[in-house]
Amino acid sequence: MTASAAPMRCGRISYTNDLPVYAAFDLGVLEFPGTLVTAVPSELNRALLAGELDVGPVSSFFYAQHGELTTLPGLCIGSRREAKSIQCISRVHPRELAGKRIATTTDSATGRALFDVICRAGYGFTPDLAPSDDPYGEHQRDGTPCVLIGDVAIDAALAEPHNAHDIGKLWYGLSGTDMVYAVWAMRRDRLKALMRDPQGKEWVGGLVFDLHRAIDFGRANMARVIELAQKQCLRPAGFYEEYYKALNYDLDTQAMLGFAAFCKMAQQCGVLDRDVAVPAAPEDTVHVPND
């Protein structure tokens, strides 16, 4: 059996943030070249590393932690400034949370790590981040500050705008740069195996091409994307227009500089313990990475 004989297993984030990427496939405009597996980022991280997925979006901090991963070129989920779906919900500004327990989502590595870096590098304290199965529930019960991602974060910010602190905006205030929250990644050994097989090499190149075509479709047909988003999570009129304007799906030079700044700052304050290769630029071609 060749490296690509079995159907390819591809991850997909179970939030509305990736609909501009996947709407073309959902609507039947493009046929996805594999089997899609939908899950929260932390589960996609685990499954990709375990070899249960061939490719998919993973938390950018998880990518930074694991040298055995490589990225598909030009693809990310990030923000230029505010993110809207990564929030600290707190009755006081995050700079005032030193010594306070902060309930944190376990659904993503990047949101927790980014908040950790902001507190250490920006506010001068190491936050007491306590993983929780229901961080917003804790906040609702007793006011515990919490870090949230995804649609739960959006809904919490809409419900409590006076207590919502957009972590993407906090990062921009600290660094003046973009932030990348997720990248499309593969295990290096899996990519090598595919690239040695003509059929596998064609599949990888076709996947990258189709994902970029899908993003182009999403941008050109935002009304259809928003219609899908409203069916998934109904939100106030105009919300998704602003949300998708805030997000960035191109791993371009600006995004890569922001990601590099995050990794450097994370190393300097002890959140990340290894050097990180900056992900591939849009003009790069998929290649077999060096050992």
PyMOL commands that set and color helices and strands:
alter all, ss='L'
color gray80, all
select helices_A, chain A and resi 16-26+41-49+60-65+94-96+109-123+135-142+150-159+161-163+167-175+188-196+198-220+222-232+239-246+253-268
alter helices_A, ss='H'
color red, helices_A
select strands_A, chain A and resi 9-13+35-39+56-59+69-79+86-89+101-104+128-131+146-149+164-166+179-187+247-250
alter strands_A, ss='S'
color yellow, strands_A
deselect
rebuild
show_as cartoon
